Amino acid sequence: MQSRTSQKYAQMVSTRFLFVVAVFLIWFGGICFRLVHLQVEQHEFWRQKALAQRREKIVTKTLRGTIYDTSGRTLAMSIKAKSLVANPQEVEDEEKIAEVLASVLNLKAEDVLRDLKEAKNAGRRFLFLARKLDEAQVEKINELLRTDIRKADEPKFKGLYWQEEQKRYYPLGGLGAHVIGFSNVDDVGQAGIELSQEKFLRGQVVEKWQERDRLGRVYESDVQESDPPKDVYLTISASIQYKVEQALKEGVQRAKAKSGTAIVLNPKTGEILAMANYPTFDPNRYREFQSEFFANKAIQNVFSPGSIFKIVTYGAAVDKQIIVNPAQTISCDKGYIEIADRRFSDKHCKEKISYFEAIAVSSNLVAIKTAQAIGKEAFFHYIKAFGFGEKTGIELPAESAGLVNSPEKWSGLSLASTSIGYEIGVTALQMASAFAAIANDGVRVSPYIIKEIRSGDNVFYKPEVREFRVLSPEAARKLRQMLEYVVLEGTGKKALLKSYTAGGKTGTAWKYDEKLKRYNEAKYISSFIGFAPIENPSVVIAVVIDEPRVAARNGGDVAAPIFREIAEAILPEMKIPPDKQTIESQQAILKNSVNSLASLKNETTDYAKKTRTVVGKEKTSEVKGNKETENRKGRFKKDEIE
């Protein structure tokens, strides 16, 4: 019986042993299976997880390209800055962070606290708390958030880190803001040159992998880079830009106007020396301004030009030799003209008037009759030749082409309306470019604002200057004389310069009201565009004032004085020799020319061969003097030309 008991006991021990062995084998088998599963099937997952604990990817950019003015003065540059980021899953004291940031950065503590908690609840591991801070702010935050935590870098606060970034800085503040534009917090251009040249200015992307030990110390890194950024050199002069902006600001404020635009252009090269809008903004603080402040009205706003567009009418007439001598006269009939169901009256035109006087007093009646003599097809060709209805190609974003309808879409009133600057939409830059063609002996040069784009000694871009023959040199010279008479004796007297001769044209046009779907006679666009000196113009200056609210709202009272202030400020700086000594003699010559009508009768019977220029095409036609006279007279009603 004892032997049987011993056998049972041995069997029980053996069973238990086998059970333990079986459990052990199952446990060991499970571990082995799990290890195989982790090492084979989940190898890559756990590898990446392990790398993430000791390795981090830092994507940064080299400093964005710099923007300079024509003399190399810095207009926009990038500087290094730091941004405070948090890993919400590691942060333990949200209230302390909110309190410190609120005191240093003038933020609301409750907003910071809310952002941290929302990010933590969402499981996020990255959150920007403050972007692109200066050194003083960084040091203050480091000081206030310093704890005893063992951490390799600042700030010594669990869950917080500094990230290296760059910050765009505009050292001259709002100077040239609409040309330069600005870039956003992510260093992406949003307006102006910053936007249009983004591909050149964009900073070099640098991807850097860092491996850290358990204390967070970097012991290995790997860097990958891409193309470097380029620098942009503009044609504008910071000094001239400043003077233009000051004159424009004072002029807009004097006129109590809604806004204003001014452009300074070199007519021979097409270089933009200044382009200003008022009101303006400071790109360093762009987030403080409404989006409406960012529009560059010089190239984006389309308006009815009014009488400044008469240069196209008279330019075409002189070029086609409809006007042989600006001193010749034209009949005013009864002081009005009826076209379709519309009567165009003109208080300036009583019986007869010379073309000198007509443009000086801005006679609508004479401009309309002159356009009738030109004909709508030829007039349309000159409109296009002067560059209207298409973009100038300036290297700025969102340029408008304006609004020009083809003759097929014209009504019975369109030729008359267009000849005096209505039924057409233009930009300030288009008008400046048209005046530049007159100043440049009839050649229109495409305007540009980028001088070059370069990186070190390597030049990546230079503007392609295009030239278009619009008028013959002789026609351009005669038209300059007519425009000088506007300043000496006409509506542009307030544009008369002290030390230089000048010519130009005033404009006062009703604004088209989108709500009313018609022109609003209570709102005006007042303008003056001119050039100086007369014989060899060095600058074209365009001034456009939107909705002046003073009693005298016409272009001669509102815009012409701004032209004068700009011209007198910048011409000496450009080292243009004064020609004041010729003003009195030129004035006498013009007056004598207006009063010497007998010379026209003799002139029209003398020439046997004339060279005519029609929209860039030159051809020689042999005509008898009397026949040519009759042809020109035939374009008007009988006995309208003397």
C-alpha positions as CSV (number, residue, x, y, z in Angstrom):
1,M,0.0,0.0,0.0
2,Q,2.9,2.3,0.7
3,S,4.4,1.4,-2.6
4,R,1.1,2.3,-4.3
5,T,1.0,5.6,-2.5
6,S,4.6,6.3,-3.6
7,Q,3.7,5.5,-7.2
8,K,0.8,7.9,-7.1
9,Y,2.9,10.6,-5.6
10,A,5.6,10.1,-8.2
11,Q,3.0,10.2,-10.9
12,M,1.6,13.4,-9.5
13,V,5.0,15.0,-9.4
14,S,5.7,13.9,-12.9
15,T,2.3,15.2,-14.1
16,R,2.9,18.5,-12.4
17,F,6.4,18.7,-13.9
18,L,5.2,18.0,-17.3
19,F,2.5,20.6,-16.8
20,V,5.1,23.2,-15.8
21,V,7.2,22.2,-18.7
22,A,4.3,22.4,-21.1
23,V,3.4,25.8,-19.7
24,F,7.0,26.9,-20.1
25,L,7.2,25.6,-23.6
26,I,3.9,27.4,-24.5
27,W,5.2,30.6,-22.9
28,F,8.5,30.3,-24.6
29,G,6.9,29.4,-27.9
30,G,4.7,32.5,-27.6
31,I,7.6,34.7,-26.9
32,C,9.5,33.2,-29.8
33,F,6.5,33.7,-32.0
34,R,6.1,37.3,-30.8
35,L,9.8,37.9,-31.4
36,V,9.6,36.5,-34.9
37,H,6.5,38.6,-35.6
38,L,8.2,41.8,-34.3
39,Q,11.5,41.1,-36.0
40,V,10.1,40.0,-39.4
41,E,6.6,41.3,-39.9
42,Q,6.9,44.5,-37.8
43,H,10.5,45.2,-38.3
44,E,10.2,48.4,-40.3
45,F,7.5,49.8,-38.0
46,W,9.6,49.4,-34.8
47,R,12.7,50.5,-36.6
48,Q,11.1,53.8,-37.6
49,K,9.7,54.2,-34.0
50,A,13.2,53.7,-32.6
51,L,14.7,56.2,-35.0
52,A,12.0,58.7,-34.1
53,Q,13.1,58.5,-30.5
54,R,16.7,59.4,-31.2
55,R,16.5,61.0,-34.7
56,E,14.7,64.1,-35.8
57,K,14.2,65.8,-39.2
58,I,14.7,69.6,-39.3
59,V,13.6,71.3,-42.5
60,T,15.0,74.9,-42.8
61,K,15.7,77.4,-45.5
62,T,18.7,79.6,-46.2
63,L,17.9,83.3,-46.1
64,R,15.5,84.5,-48.8
65,G,17.0,86.6,-51.5
66,T,17.4,90.3,-51.0
67,I,15.6,93.1,-53.0
68,Y,17.7,96.2,-53.8
69,D,17.0,99.5,-55.4
70,T,18.8,100.7,-58.5
71,S,21.8,101.9,-56.5
72,G,22.1,98.8,-54.4
73,R,20.2,100.1,-51.3
74,T,18.5,97.3,-49.4
75,L,14.7,97.3,-49.7
76,A,13.9,93.8,-48.4
77,M,16.0,91.3,-46.6
78,S,15.8,88.2,-44.4
79,I,17.2,87.9,-40.9
80,K,17.4,84.9,-38.6
81,A,14.7,84.4,-36.0
82,K,13.4,81.8,-33.6
83,S,9.9,80.4,-33.1
84,L,8.7,78.8,-29.9
85,V,7.2,75.3,-30.5
86,A,5.6,72.8,-28.1
87,N,5.0,69.1,-27.9
88,P,1.7,69.2,-26.2
89,Q,2.0,65.6,-25.1
90,E,5.1,66.4,-23.0
91,V,3.9,69.7,-21.6
92,E,2.8,69.5,-17.9
93,D,2.3,73.1,-16.9
94,E,0.2,74.8,-19.5
95,E,-0.8,77.6,-17.2
96,K,2.8,78.7,-16.6
97,I,3.5,78.8,-20.4
98,A,0.3,80.8,-21.0
99,E,1.2,83.3,-18.3
100,V,4.7,83.9,-19.5
101,L,3.8,84.3,-23.2
102,A,1.0,86.6,-22.3
103,S,3.3,88.9,-20.4
104,V,6.2,88.9,-22.9
105,L,4.3,88.9,-26.2
106,N,1.2,90.8,-25.3
107,L,-1.0,87.7,-26.0
108,K,-4.1,86.6,-24.2
109,A,-3.3,83.9,-21.7
110,E,-6.6,82.2,-22.2
111,D,-6.0,81.8,-26.0
112,V,-2.6,80.2,-25.4
113,L,-4.0,77.9,-22.8
114,R,-6.9,76.9,-25.1
115,D,-4.5,76.1,-28.0
116,L,-2.3,73.9,-25.8
117,K,-5.2,71.9,-24.4
118,E,-6.9,71.4,-27.8
119,A,-3.6,70.2,-29.3
120,K,-3.0,67.8,-26.4
121,N,-6.6,66.4,-26.6
122,A,-6.1,65.9,-30.3
123,G,-3.0,63.9,-29.8
124,R,-0.8,66.4,-31.6
125,R,3.0,66.5,-30.9
126,F,3.8,69.8,-32.6
127,L,2.3,73.3,-32.0
128,F,3.7,76.7,-32.8
129,L,3.2,79.0,-29.8
130,A,5.0,82.1,-31.2
131,R,6.6,82.8,-34.6
132,K,9.8,84.6,-35.5
133,L,10.7,86.3,-32.3
134,D,13.7,88.7,-31.9
135,E,16.6,88.0,-29.6
136,A,15.3,90.2,-26.7
137,Q,12.0,88.2,-26.7
138,V,13.8,84.9,-26.8
139,E,16.0,85.8,-23.9
140,K,13.1,87.0,-21.8
141,I,11.1,83.8,-22.4
142,N,14.1,81.6,-21.6
143,E,14.6,83.4,-18.4
144,L,11.0,83.3,-17.2
145,L,10.6,79.6,-18.2
146,R,13.8,78.3,-16.7
147,T,13.4,75.2,-14.5
148,D,15.7,72.5,-13.1
149,I,14.9,70.0,-15.8
150,R,17.8,68.2,-17.4
151,K,17.6,69.4,-21.0
152,A,20.3,70.0,-23.7
153,D,18.8,73.2,-25.1
154,E,16.7,76.2,-24.2
155,P,14.1,76.8,-23.0
156,K,14.7,74.7,-19.8
157,F,11.0,73.8,-19.7
158,K,9.5,70.4,-20.4
159,G,7.8,70.2,-23.8
160,L,9.1,73.5,-25.2
161,Y,11.7,74.0,-28.0
162,W,13.1,76.7,-30.2
163,Q,13.0,76.3,-33.9
164,E,15.3,78.3,-36.2
165,E,13.5,80.3,-38.9
166,Q,13.9,83.5,-40.9
167,K,12.1,86.7,-40.8
168,R,11.5,89.2,-43.6
169,Y,12.6,92.7,-42.8
170,Y,11.9,95.9,-44.8
171,P,14.5,98.4,-43.5
172,L,12.8,101.4,-45.2
173,G,9.4,100.6,-43.8
174,G,6.5,101.4,-46.2
175,L,8.7,102.9,-48.9
176,G,7.8,101.3,-52.2
177,A,5.5,98.9,-50.4
178,H,3.2,98.3,-53.4
179,V,6.2,97.5,-55.6
180,I,8.1,95.4,-53.1
181,G,5.1,93.6,-51.7
182,F,5.6,91.3,-48.7
183,S,5.9,87.6,-47.8
184,N,3.9,85.8,-45.2
185,V,4.9,84.0,-42.0
186,D,5.9,81.0,-44.0
187,D,8.2,83.1,-46.2
188,V,6.0,82.9,-49.3
189,G,5.6,86.0,-51.4
190,Q,2.1,87.5,-51.3
191,A,2.3,90.7,-53.3
192,G,4.5,92.8,-55.5
193,I,8.0,91.7,-56.4
194,E,7.9,89.2,-53.4
195,L,5.2,87.4,-55.2
196,S,6.1,87.8,-58.9
197,Q,9.7,86.7,-58.3
198,E,9.0,84.0,-55.7
199,K,10.9,81.4,-57.7
200,F,14.1,83.4,-57.6
201,L,13.8,84.8,-54.1
202,R,12.7,81.6,-52.4
203,G,15.2,80.5,-49.8
204,Q,17.3,77.4,-50.3
205,V,15.6,74.3,-48.7
206,V,17.9,72.5,-46.2
207,E,16.8,69.1,-44.8
208,K,18.9,68.1,-41.8
209,W,18.6,64.7,-39.9
210,Q,20.0,64.7,-36.4
211,E,20.5,61.8,-34.0
212,R,20.5,62.4,-30.3
213,D,21.5,60.4,-27.2
214,R,19.3,59.9,-24.2
215,L,20.1,63.4,-22.9
216,G,19.1,65.0,-26.2
217,R,22.7,65.7,-27.3
218,V,23.3,65.6,-31.1
219,Y,25.9,63.0,-32.1
220,E,25.3,62.6,-35.8
221,S,23.7,64.7,-38.6
222,D,23.0,64.5,-42.4
223,V,22.3,67.5,-44.6
224,Q,20.5,67.7,-48.0
225,E,20.3,71.0,-49.9
226,S,18.7,72.5,-53.1
227,D,19.3,75.6,-55.3
228,P,20.3,78.8,-53.6
229,P,18.1,82.0,-53.7
230,K,18.8,85.0,-56.0
231,D,18.8,88.7,-55.4
232,V,16.6,91.1,-57.3
233,Y,17.8,94.6,-58.3
234,L,15.0,97.1,-59.2
235,T,15.0,100.1,-61.4
236,I,13.4,102.3,-58.8
237,S,15.5,104.8,-56.8
238,A,14.8,104.9,-53.1
239,S,15.5,108.6,-53.0
240,I,13.2,109.4,-55.9
241,Q,10.6,107.0,-54.5
242,Y,10.6,108.9,-51.2
243,K,10.1,112.3,-52.8
244,V,7.3,111.0,-55.0
245,E,5.5,109.4,-52.0
246,Q,5.8,112.5,-49.9
247,A,4.4,114.8,-52.7
248,L,1.6,112.3,-53.5
249,K,0.6,112.0,-49.8
250,E,0.4,115.8,-49.3
251,G,-1.5,116.2,-52.6
252,V,-4.1,113.5,-51.7
253,Q,-4.5,115.0,-48.3
254,R,-4.9,118.5,-49.7
255,A,-7.6,117.3,-52.1
256,K,-9.3,115.2,-49.4
257,A,-9.2,112.5,-52.0
258,K,-9.9,108.8,-51.6
259,S,-6.5,107.8,-53.0
260,G,-3.8,108.7,-55.4
261,T,-1.2,107.2,-57.7
262,A,2.1,108.6,-59.1
263,I,4.6,107.1,-61.5
264,V,8.0,108.3,-62.7
265,L,9.2,106.8,-65.9
266,N,12.3,107.2,-68.1
267,P,10.8,107.6,-71.6
268,K,14.0,106.6,-73.4
269,T,14.7,103.3,-71.5
270,G,11.4,102.3,-70.1
271,E,12.8,102.2,-66.5
272,I,10.3,102.9,-63.7
273,L,12.1,105.2,-61.3
274,A,9.2,105.4,-58.8
275,M,5.7,104.0,-58.4
276,A,3.7,105.1,-55.5
277,N,0.2,104.7,-54.1
278,Y,-1.5,106.5,-51.2
279,P,-2.8,105.3,-48.8
280,T,0.0,102.8,-48.4
281,F,1.1,100.2,-45.8
282,D,4.1,98.9,-43.9
283,P,5.1,95.4,-45.1
284,N,6.8,94.8,-41.7
285,R,3.3,95.0,-40.2
286,Y,1.2,93.8,-43.1
287,R,-1.2,91.8,-40.8
288,E,-2.4,95.1,-39.3
289,F,-3.8,96.3,-42.7
290,Q,-6.9,95.4,-44.6
291,S,-6.3,93.6,-47.9
292,E,-7.6,96.6,-49.9
293,F,-4.3,98.4,-49.0
294,F,-2.2,95.9,-50.9
295,A,-3.6,96.6,-54.4
296,N,-1.1,98.4,-56.7
297,K,-3.5,100.8,-58.3
298,A,-0.9,102.0,-60.8
299,I,-1.3,98.8,-62.7
300,Q,-4.5,97.2,-61.4
301,N,-7.1,100.0,-61.3
302,V,-8.9,100.7,-64.6
303,F,-10.5,104.1,-65.1
304,S,-11.8,106.4,-67.8
305,P,-9.0,108.7,-68.6
306,G,-10.9,111.7,-69.8
307,S,-9.0,114.5,-71.4
308,I,-5.5,113.0,-70.9
309,F,-6.5,110.5,-73.6
310,K,-6.7,113.4,-76.1
311,I,-3.0,112.9,-76.8
312,V,-4.1,109.8,-78.8
313,T,-6.6,111.9,-80.8
314,Y,-4.2,114.7,-81.5
315,G,-1.3,112.4,-82.0
316,A,-3.1,110.5,-84.7
317,A,-4.2,113.7,-86.4
318,V,-0.7,115.2,-86.4
319,D,0.9,111.9,-87.6
320,K,-1.6,111.6,-90.4
321,Q,-1.1,115.3,-91.3
322,I,-4.7,116.2,-90.7
323,I,-3.1,118.7,-88.4
324,V,-0.1,120.1,-90.4
325,N,0.5,123.0,-88.1
326,P,-1.0,123.2,-84.6
327,A,-1.6,126.9,-85.2
328,Q,-4.2,126.1,-87.9
329,T,-7.8,126.8,-86.8
330,I,-10.9,124.8,-86.8
331,S,-14.5,126.1,-86.8
332,C,-16.5,125.7,-83.7
333,D,-19.8,125.8,-85.5
334,K,-22.4,126.9,-82.9
335,G,-20.3,125.7,-79.9
336,Y,-21.8,122.2,-80.0
337,I,-21.9,119.1,-82.1
338,E,-24.8,116.6,-82.3
339,I,-24.0,112.9,-82.8
340,A,-26.8,110.3,-82.8
341,D,-29.1,111.5,-80.0
342,R,-26.3,113.3,-78.0
343,R,-25.3,116.9,-78.0
344,F,-21.7,117.7,-77.1
345,S,-21.4,121.3,-76.0
346,D,-18.2,123.2,-75.5
347,K,-18.0,126.6,-73.7
348,H,-14.4,127.0,-74.8
349,C,-15.2,127.0,-78.5
350,K,-17.1,130.0,-79.8
351,E,-16.4,130.6,-83.5
352,K,-13.0,129.2,-84.4
353,I,-10.0,128.0,-82.4
354,S,-6.5,126.8,-83.1
355,Y,-5.3,123.4,-82.2
356,F,-2.9,125.0,-79.8
357,E,-5.7,126.7,-78.0
358,A,-8.0,123.7,-78.3
359,I,-5.7,121.3,-76.4
360,A,-4.8,124.1,-74.0
361,V,-8.4,124.6,-72.9
362,S,-9.2,120.9,-73.4
363,S,-11.9,121.4,-76.0
364,N,-14.1,118.4,-76.3
365,L,-15.8,119.6,-79.5
366,V,-12.4,120.0,-81.3
367,A,-11.2,116.5,-80.1
368,I,-14.4,114.9,-81.4
369,K,-14.3,116.6,-84.8
370,T,-10.6,115.7,-85.1
371,A,-11.5,112.0,-84.4
372,Q,-14.2,112.2,-87.1
373,A,-11.5,113.3,-89.5
374,I,-9.3,110.4,-88.6
375,G,-12.0,107.8,-88.9
376,K,-12.8,105.0,-86.5
377,E,-10.6,102.3,-88.1
378,A,-7.4,104.5,-88.1
379,F,-8.2,105.9,-84.7
380,F,-8.5,102.3,-83.3
381,H,-5.1,101.4,-84.8
382,Y,-3.5,104.4,-83.0
383,I,-5.2,103.4,-79.7
384,K,-3.6,99.9,-80.0
385,A,-0.3,101.4,-81.2
386,F,-0.1,103.5,-78.0
387,G,-0.4,100.3,-76.0
388,F,-4.0,100.4,-74.8
389,G,-6.0,97.2,-74.5
390,E,-3.0,95.1,-73.5
391,K,-0.7,94.6,-70.6
392,T,2.5,96.5,-70.6
393,G,4.4,93.4,-69.4
394,I,5.7,95.1,-66.2
395,E,7.2,92.4,-63.8
396,L,4.5,92.9,-61.2
397,P,1.5,90.6,-60.4
398,A,-2.1,91.2,-61.3
399,E,-1.6,93.9,-64.0
400,S,-4.7,94.8,-65.9
401,A,-4.9,95.1,-69.7
402,G,-7.6,97.8,-69.5
403,L,-10.7,97.9,-71.6
404,V,-10.7,98.6,-75.3
405,N,-13.6,97.5,-77.6
406,S,-13.0,96.9,-81.3
407,P,-14.7,99.2,-83.8
408,E,-17.2,96.4,-84.6
409,K,-18.7,96.8,-81.2
410,W,-18.8,100.6,-81.2
411,S,-22.1,102.4,-81.2
412,G,-22.8,105.7,-83.1
413,L,-21.4,107.6,-80.1
414,S,-18.2,105.5,-79.5
415,L,-15.8,107.4,-81.7
416,A,-16.8,110.7,-80.2
417,S,-16.8,109.4,-76.6
418,T,-13.4,107.6,-77.0
419,S,-11.8,110.6,-78.5
420,I,-12.3,112.5,-75.2
421,G,-11.4,109.6,-72.9
422,Y,-14.7,107.7,-72.3
423,E,-15.9,104.3,-73.4
424,I,-12.3,103.1,-72.7
425,G,-10.6,101.8,-69.6
426,V,-6.9,102.4,-68.9
427,T,-4.3,102.0,-66.1
428,A,-2.0,104.8,-64.9
429,L,1.0,102.9,-66.2
430,Q,-0.6,102.5,-69.7
431,M,-1.1,106.3,-69.8
432,A,2.4,107.0,-68.6
433,S,3.8,104.7,-71.3
434,A,1.7,106.5,-74.0
435,F,3.1,109.9,-72.9
436,A,6.5,108.4,-72.9
437,A,6.2,107.6,-76.6
438,I,5.6,111.3,-77.3
439,A,8.5,112.3,-75.1
440,N,10.7,109.7,-76.9
441,D,10.2,111.0,-80.4
442,G,7.3,108.7,-81.2
443,V,8.9,105.4,-79.9
444,R,7.1,103.6,-77.1
445,V,9.5,101.5,-75.0
446,S,8.0,98.8,-72.9
447,P,8.2,99.7,-69.2
448,Y,10.1,97.5,-66.7
449,I,10.9,97.6,-63.0
450,I,13.5,94.9,-62.6
451,K,17.1,95.8,-63.5
452,E,18.5,92.3,-63.1
453,I,18.3,89.2,-61.0
454,R,21.6,87.7,-59.9
455,S,23.4,85.4,-57.4
456,G,26.9,86.5,-56.9
457,D,28.5,87.2,-60.3
458,N,25.9,85.1,-62.1
459,V,23.1,87.0,-63.8
460,F,19.9,85.0,-64.3
461,Y,17.6,87.7,-65.7
462,K,17.7,91.0,-67.6
463,P,14.6,92.7,-69.0
464,E,13.9,92.3,-72.7
465,V,13.2,95.9,-73.8
466,R,10.7,96.2,-76.7
467,E,10.3,99.3,-78.9
468,F,7.3,100.3,-81.0
469,R,7.1,103.1,-83.4
470,V,3.9,105.0,-82.7
471,L,4.4,108.4,-84.3
472,S,6.9,110.0,-86.6
473,P,9.6,112.0,-84.9
474,E,8.2,115.2,-86.4
475,A,4.7,114.4,-85.2
476,A,6.0,113.7,-81.7
477,R,7.8,117.0,-81.7
478,K,4.7,119.0,-82.7
479,L,2.6,117.2,-80.1
480,R,5.2,118.1,-77.4
481,Q,4.8,121.8,-78.5
482,M,1.1,121.5,-78.1
483,L,1.5,119.9,-74.6
484,E,3.9,122.6,-73.6
485,Y,1.3,125.2,-74.5
486,V,-1.1,123.5,-72.1
487,V,1.3,124.2,-69.3
488,L,2.2,127.8,-70.5
489,E,-1.3,129.0,-71.4
490,G,-3.9,126.4,-70.6
491,T,-5.3,124.2,-67.9
492,G,-1.9,122.9,-66.8
493,K,-0.5,126.2,-65.6
494,K,0.0,124.9,-62.1
495,A,2.4,122.3,-63.5
496,L,4.8,125.1,-64.7
497,L,8.3,124.5,-63.3
498,K,10.7,127.1,-62.0
499,S,13.9,125.9,-63.7
500,Y,12.7,123.6,-66.5
501,T,10.4,123.6,-69.5
502,A,7.5,121.1,-69.2
503,G,4.6,119.8,-71.2
504,G,1.6,117.7,-70.2
505,K,-2.2,117.3,-70.2
506,T,-4.8,117.6,-67.6
507,G,-7.8,115.2,-67.2
508,T,-11.0,115.4,-65.2
509,A,-13.3,112.4,-65.8
510,W,-16.4,111.1,-64.2
511,K,-16.1,107.7,-62.5
512,Y,-18.0,104.7,-63.6
513,D,-20.2,103.6,-60.7
514,E,-20.7,99.8,-60.5
515,K,-23.8,100.2,-58.3
516,L,-25.5,102.7,-60.6
517,K,-24.2,101.0,-63.8
518,R,-23.4,104.4,-65.2
519,Y,-21.0,107.3,-64.8
520,N,-21.4,109.1,-61.5
521,E,-21.2,112.8,-62.1
522,A,-20.5,113.4,-58.4
523,K,-17.2,111.4,-58.5
524,Y,-14.1,112.3,-60.4
525,I,-10.8,110.9,-61.5
526,S,-8.5,114.0,-61.7
527,S,-5.1,113.6,-63.4
528,F,-2.1,115.2,-64.9
529,I,0.6,113.5,-67.0
530,G,3.6,115.3,-68.3
531,F,7.3,115.3,-69.1
532,A,10.3,117.6,-68.8
533,P,12.4,119.2,-70.2
534,I,10.5,119.7,-73.5
535,E,13.3,119.4,-76.1
536,N,14.9,116.3,-74.6
537,P,12.5,114.8,-72.0
538,S,14.2,112.9,-69.2
539,V,11.2,111.9,-67.2
540,V,7.5,111.3,-67.6
541,I,5.5,111.8,-64.4
542,A,1.9,110.6,-64.1
543,V,-0.4,111.7,-61.3
544,V,-3.9,110.3,-60.9
545,I,-6.2,111.3,-58.0
546,D,-9.2,109.3,-57.1
547,E,-12.3,111.2,-55.9
548,P,-11.0,114.6,-54.8
549,R,-13.5,116.2,-52.5
550,V,-12.3,119.9,-52.5
551,A,-14.2,122.6,-54.4
552,A,-11.8,122.7,-57.4
553,R,-11.6,119.0,-58.4
554,N,-10.2,119.2,-61.9
555,G,-6.8,117.8,-62.8
556,G,-5.2,121.2,-63.3
557,D,-5.9,122.2,-59.6
558,V,-5.5,118.8,-58.0
559,A,-2.9,116.8,-59.9
560,A,-0.8,119.4,-61.7
561,P,0.7,120.8,-58.5
562,I,1.8,117.3,-57.5
563,F,3.5,116.9,-60.9
564,R,5.3,120.2,-60.3
565,E,6.5,119.2,-56.8
566,I,7.8,115.9,-58.0
567,A,9.6,117.3,-61.0
568,E,11.2,120.1,-59.1
569,A,12.4,117.6,-56.5
570,I,13.8,114.9,-58.7
571,L,15.2,116.6,-61.8
572,P,18.1,118.2,-60.0
573,E,18.8,114.9,-58.2
574,M,19.0,113.3,-61.7
575,K,21.5,116.0,-62.7
576,I,19.3,117.3,-65.5
577,P,20.5,120.7,-66.5
578,P,17.9,123.5,-66.0
579,D,16.6,125.1,-69.2
580,K,14.8,128.0,-67.6
581,Q,16.5,130.5,-69.9
582,T,14.5,129.1,-72.8
583,I,11.1,129.4,-71.2
584,E,10.4,133.0,-72.2
585,S,11.7,132.6,-75.7
586,Q,9.7,129.3,-76.2
587,Q,6.6,131.0,-74.9
588,A,7.0,133.8,-77.4
589,I,7.5,131.3,-80.2
590,L,4.4,129.4,-79.3
591,K,2.3,132.5,-79.1
592,N,3.6,133.8,-82.5
593,S,2.9,130.4,-84.0
594,V,-0.7,130.5,-82.8
595,N,-1.2,134.0,-84.3
596,S,0.6,133.3,-87.6
597,L,-2.1,131.6,-89.6
598,A,-1.0,133.0,-93.0
599,S,2.1,130.7,-92.9
600,L,-0.3,127.7,-92.9
601,K,-1.9,128.8,-96.2
602,N,1.5,129.2,-97.8
603,E,2.7,125.9,-96.4
604,T,-0.2,123.8,-97.6
605,T,0.4,124.8,-101.3
606,D,4.2,124.4,-101.2
607,Y,5.0,120.7,-100.5
608,A,5.0,118.2,-103.3
609,K,6.2,115.1,-101.4
610,K,5.3,114.1,-97.9
611,T,6.3,111.2,-95.7
612,R,3.4,109.8,-93.7
613,T,3.5,107.5,-90.7
614,V,0.5,105.3,-90.0
615,V,0.8,103.0,-87.0
616,G,4.4,102.1,-87.5
617,K,4.3,101.9,-91.3
618,E,6.1,104.6,-93.3
619,K,5.2,105.3,-96.9
620,T,5.9,108.2,-99.3
621,S,3.0,109.6,-101.3
622,E,3.4,112.2,-104.0
623,V,0.5,114.6,-104.0
624,K,-0.1,118.1,-105.3
625,G,-0.3,120.8,-102.7
626,N,-3.8,121.9,-103.6
627,K,-5.1,118.3,-103.8
628,E,-3.6,117.5,-100.4
629,T,-5.3,120.6,-99.0
630,E,-8.6,119.6,-100.4
631,N,-8.2,116.0,-99.0
632,R,-7.6,117.4,-95.5
633,K,-10.4,119.8,-95.8
634,G,-12.7,117.1,-97.0
635,R,-12.4,115.4,-93.6
636,F,-14.3,118.3,-92.0
637,K,-17.4,120.2,-93.0
638,K,-17.0,122.9,-95.6
639,D,-15.1,126.1,-94.5
640,E,-14.2,124.6,-91.1
641,I,-10.4,125.0,-91.7
642,E,-8.7,128.2,-92.4
